[in-house]
Amino acid sequence: MLEAQLGKVRDAIAALGGVAQDYKRRQAVRSAKTVARNARRMTAAQRAEVSKRMKKYWAERRKAKAKA
């Protein structure tokens, strides 16, 4: 996350320095990467599976804590 922000800051500095064409090219590359990264969403079934696993995990932790 910080690396992405750093990239945006560097791009903004480059744009202010008069390197607008390079800035636009970087923005296009970044937006393409962002789309690919954001395309992977969990389905409702996957969320339900994760929810079930986490409920089991936390129940076991509460059980272990009660024993201690």
Secondary structure, DSSP 8 states (H G I E B T S, - for coil): -HHHHHHHHHHHHHHHTT-HHHHHHHHHHHHHHHHHHHT----HHHHHHHHHHHHHHHHHHHHHHHH-
